[in-house]
Amino acid sequence: MTTINIENLNNHLEKFHKVFLNDDDCLEVLAELKWSDGFICSKCGNTNYCSGKSAFSRRCTKCKKEESATANTIFHRCKFSLKKAFEILLLACQAPVISSYKISEYLQLRHMTCYSFKKKIMDCRENTNDNKFIARLISQINTKISNTE
């Protein structure tokens, strides 16, 4: 995973904002990554699905359970926008020296919100499977950003 020095951070975040205009743009990337190996229902194990009611969700054709793109990820039940969660992820992983106070100031979120989510990200990075998912997500985000240049 590449790190970004503080001087290049603003430039990188500007590019991020040009690519990720809203939560749906983030959901699209998350859904692509989550189901890149195919859909498997978490309830019954079925592999057939149809589109769910919400954006980028999938519904099992057997048991009818609907699963969002954020389910079973670090973004599950996130109380703030997915776009801001992606920004915290980028900042925490690519500019690890940045404090949660600076993240809070930049994103205009409560400090404890930023601290808690950054800690959640760092805890996930210690788990091998979660770390692979986070690394692939950051790679996909950076690829989308660099493709717009």
Protein Blocks (a to p, Z undefined) as FASTA:
>chain_A
ZZddfklmmmmmmmmmmmmmbfklmmmmmmmmmmmnopadfklopabdcddfbehiacdf
klopacdfkgopakgopabdfklmmmmmmmmmmmmmbcfklmmmmnopafklmmmmmmmm
mmmmmpmklmmmmmmmmmmmmmmmmmmZZ
